[in-house]
Amino acid sequence: MYRSRAASIARQAVKAGITIKSKFLVTPGSEQIRATIARDGQAEAFENAGASVLANACGPCIGQVGVGFG
């Protein structure tokens, strides 16, 4: 399993019992990146910490993820 710094921090937060109190979105830059972070367990680490891992799309970039999400 490949480890990223961000996924490592997410795992440490879960282990320490820290909960995220804001919206936490992970927006991969491509479908290949989304598949890679899923394969390597990074998406699961983010989701366990409270993140929503989104599909590769332009919505978050142009502010379409807002009221009512999550």
Secondary structure, 3 states (H helix, E strand, C coil): CCCCHHHHHHHHHHHCCCCCCCCCEECCCCHHHHHHHHHCCHHHHHHHCCCEECCCCCCCCCCCCCCCCC
